[in-house]
Amino acid sequence: MLKYDICGEGEYPTVSKLIVEYTQEGDCEQDRDEVQVLRLETADGGAGPFIRMSIPEGKFFSVSNVEELKVIFSDFEERLNYTEDDNR
């Protein structure tokens, strides 16, 4: 993977925007064939980078507890911060 760097000031190409969509089947109060989507993406309006969270189409993304959200955000953080600089 390439390094995340919104400025792109380096010897190698960098990732300037990261978008990850997490999906799961519908919960017990909806049709199991429906898909729930949670989208996390990086953004920078000029005041510095931040993470934007959205649920497309005005639907919802169900979790059983806060730990499930921590797992999702940890995964996103790993993808955001992962580099292979040592392997170049």
Sequence and secondary structure as in RCSB ss.txt:
>XXXX:A:sequence
MLKYDICGEGEYPTVSKLIVEYTQEGDCEQDRDEVQVLRLETADGGAGPFIRMSIPEGKFFSVSNVEELKVIFSD
FEERLNYTEDDNR
>XXXX:A:secstr
   B TT  SSS  BS  EEEEEEE  TTS TTSEEEEEEEEEESSS EEEEEE GGG     SSHHHHHHHHHH
HHHHHH   GGG 
